[in-house]
Amino acid sequence: MQVDELLKPFPIKEFHPFPRALLGPGSHEMIGPEALKMGFKKTLIMTSGLRGTDIVHKISESMKYHGVDTVIYDQVESNPKDYNVMDAVKLYQENACDSFVSIGGGSSHDACKGARISVSHDGRNVNEFEGFNQSENPKNPPHIAVSTTAGTGSETSWAYVITDTTTDPNNPHKYVAFDDNSVTSLAIDDPVLYYDCPIDFTAQCGFDVLAHASEPYVSRLNFEPSLGNALRAIELTAANLREAVWNGQDLPGREGMMYAQYIAAQAFNSGGLGIIHSISHAVSAFYDTHHGLNNAVALPRVWAFNMPVAYKRFAKIATAMGVDTTHMTDVQAAEAALAASIRLLRDVGIPEKFTDVTQDSYSKNRLGQGPTKFYENEKTITGNDADVDRITNHVLGDACTPGNPKECTFTTVRPVVDHCLNGDLDDLLS
């Protein structure tokens, strides 16, 4: 049965595993001894290249110093593509590797998780594993995930997201695979590695955290073990994101966001997500825009959409975001939470709607540079009726949508998508 079928008739909810983790300043320097202890002999390092930093070189050299050979695949793209995964699988097999290390953000970790699943199934195409626990072999090569951004949480979750480029070029498809067999062997989160993260990228990754935290907190799964982590991650994000963005060498701000992203991912790992993520996946499927940026644009609209069925939860979110809700009703406090999210978005300089996103909007922009004919033909987000319709249809087929607290149909979701593309945030506050 699929998750949407399971949600309705069964009260049984599943707690998904986490990997062992090392967290804190300097933890990345432990990768050599840890790899040796885990039996690594020849490792494929998967990364985006992290241009302008020496992070990959330092980690590779540390592993070599401890007697572990390394092969580097540094072509992982933002919103990782199926061919990134399969190219890495080929390199892994050709070099007789026995282990993986991913260095970067969600793209590197997700592509690596997909590659591990493929390798353990004799190189089958990663797209065959879309959905829930579709892999059959639980014995995967060991994998150490080293995070260089505070956003994704992929280093500790059971999810990975891949863009399928083999579909109709006019209808590209991005999917989530949830698989307990994809969970990493060791997560390493070192806030010192975040220092080189660009300002805009830091801000967008921070809103990925806020989405990861707020969606399980209001999810229809209502999974009690996730609620405390979700609320604490919201508190940490509200308290630390501005400092991490505008004073990137500030260790407390970076460390606060490190913990926020880590525990937010642990919240959604079993507590579920919703249509903030579904909209994000849809927009990046068509336009290859950054996942965190997409979440930031979608988040206030989806909060407003979901509030009528979760006022009490959003009232608590307001308190977590630092709002004094004394003498407020739950409805007033929920509206204050929405206002606080918009204030945070503006304070860290994120575009307010998708049609504001241009070639020069942010450092990771790939508009018009994607791998299919659709990207070549659509170099800007138009926000017209066809744009709204195709994005809405993608949202309704996304694996995150069933967890949304408010029922989603084409009729109810289309206005939300339209507002993400074209609407003014101030309209949500009136």
Secondary structure as the mmCIF struct_conf table of DSSP 4:
data_model
#
loop_
_struct_conf.conf_type_id
_struct_conf.id
_struct_conf.beg_label_comp_id
_struct_conf.beg_label_asym_id
_struct_conf.beg_label_seq_id
_struct_conf.end_label_comp_id
_struct_conf.end_label_asym_id
_struct_conf.end_label_seq_id
HELX_RH_AL_P HELX_RH_AL_P1 VAL A 3 LEU A 7
TURN_TY1_P TURN_TY1_P1 LYS A 8 PRO A 9
HELX_LH_PP_P HELX_LH_PP_P1 PHE A 15 PRO A 17
STRN STRN1 ARG A 20 LEU A 23
BEND BEND1 GLY A 24 GLY A 24
TURN_TY1_P TURN_TY1_P2 PRO A 25 GLY A 26
HELX_RH_3T_P HELX_RH_3T_P1 SER A 27 MET A 30
HELX_RH_AL_P HELX_RH_AL_P2 ILE A 31 LYS A 37
TURN_TY1_P TURN_TY1_P3 MET A 38 GLY A 39
BEND BEND2 LYS A 41 LYS A 41
STRN STRN2 LYS A 42 THR A 47
TURN_TY1_P TURN_TY1_P4 ARG A 51 GLY A 52
HELX_RH_AL_P HELX_RH_AL_P3 ILE A 55 TYR A 65
TURN_TY1_P TURN_TY1_P5 HIS A 66 GLY A 67
STRN STRN3 ASP A 69 TYR A 73
HELX_LH_PP_P HELX_LH_PP_P2 VAL A 76 GLU A 77
BEND BEND3 SER A 78 ASN A 79
STRN STRN4 LYS A 81 LYS A 81
HELX_RH_AL_P HELX_RH_AL_P4 ASP A 82 GLU A 94
TURN_TY1_P TURN_TY1_P6 ASN A 95 ALA A 96
STRN STRN5 SER A 99 GLY A 104
BEND BEND4 GLY A 105 GLY A 105
HELX_RH_AL_P HELX_RH_AL_P5 GLY A 106 VAL A 119
TURN_TY1_P TURN_TY1_P7 SER A 120 GLY A 123
HELX_RH_3T_P HELX_RH_3T_P2 VAL A 126 PHE A 129
STRN STRN6 GLY A 131 PHE A 132
BEND BEND5 ASN A 133 ASN A 133
HELX_LH_PP_P HELX_LH_PP_P3 ASN A 140 PRO A 142
STRN STRN7 HIS A 143 SER A 147
BEND BEND6 THR A 149 GLY A 151
TURN_TY1_P TURN_TY1_P8 SER A 154 THR A 156
BEND BEND7 SER A 157 TRP A 158
STRN STRN8 ALA A 159 ASP A 164
TURN_TY1_P TURN_TY1_P9 THR A 165 THR A 166
BEND BEND8 THR A 167 THR A 167
TURN_TY1_P TURN_TY1_P10 PRO A 169 ASN A 170
BEND BEND9 ASN A 171 ASN A 171
STRN STRN9 HIS A 173 PHE A 178
HELX_RH_3T_P HELX_RH_3T_P3 ASP A 180 SER A 182
BEND BEND10 SER A 185 SER A 185
STRN STRN10 LEU A 186 ASP A 189
HELX_RH_3T_P HELX_RH_3T_P4 PRO A 191 ASP A 196
BEND BEND11 CYS A 197 CYS A 197
HELX_RH_AL_P HELX_RH_AL_P6 ILE A 199 VAL A 218
TURN_TY1_P TURN_TY1_P11 ARG A 220 LEU A 221
HELX_RH_AL_P HELX_RH_AL_P7 GLU A 224 TRP A 246
TURN_TY1_P TURN_TY1_P12 GLY A 248 GLN A 249
HELX_RH_AL_P HELX_RH_AL_P8 LEU A 251 GLY A 271
HELX_RH_AL_P HELX_RH_AL_P9 ILE A 275 TYR A 287
HELX_RH_AL_P HELX_RH_AL_P10 HIS A 291 ASN A 306
HELX_RH_3T_P HELX_RH_3T_P5 MET A 307 VAL A 309
HELX_RH_AL_P HELX_RH_AL_P11 TYR A 311 ALA A 320
TURN_TY1_P TURN_TY1_P13 MET A 321 GLY A 322
TURN_TY1_P TURN_TY1_P14 THR A 326 HIS A 327
HELX_RH_AL_P HELX_RH_AL_P12 ASP A 330 ASP A 347
TURN_TY1_P TURN_TY1_P15 VAL A 348 GLY A 349
BEND BEND12 GLU A 352 LYS A 353
HELX_RH_3T_P HELX_RH_3T_P6 PHE A 354 ASP A 356
TURN_TY1_P TURN_TY1_P16 GLN A 359 ASP A 360
BEND BEND13 SER A 361 SER A 361
TURN_TY1_P TURN_TY1_P17 SER A 363 LYS A 364
TURN_TY1_P TURN_TY1_P18 LEU A 367 GLY A 368
BEND BEND14 GLY A 370 THR A 372
HELX_RH_AL_P HELX_RH_AL_P13 LYS A 373 ASN A 377
BEND BEND15 THR A 380 THR A 380
BEND BEND16 ASN A 384 ASN A 384
HELX_RH_AL_P HELX_RH_AL_P14 ASP A 385 LEU A 396
TURN_TY1_P TURN_TY1_P19 GLY A 397 GLY A 397
TURN_TY1_P TURN_TY1_P20 ALA A 399 CYS A 400
HELX_RH_3T_P HELX_RH_3T_P7 THR A 401 GLY A 403
BEND BEND17 PRO A 405 LYS A 406
HELX_RH_AL_P HELX_RH_AL_P15 PHE A 410 ASN A 422
TURN_TY1_P TURN_TY1_P21 LEU A 425 LEU A 425
HELX_RH_AL_P HELX_RH_AL_P16 ASP A 426 LEU A 429
#
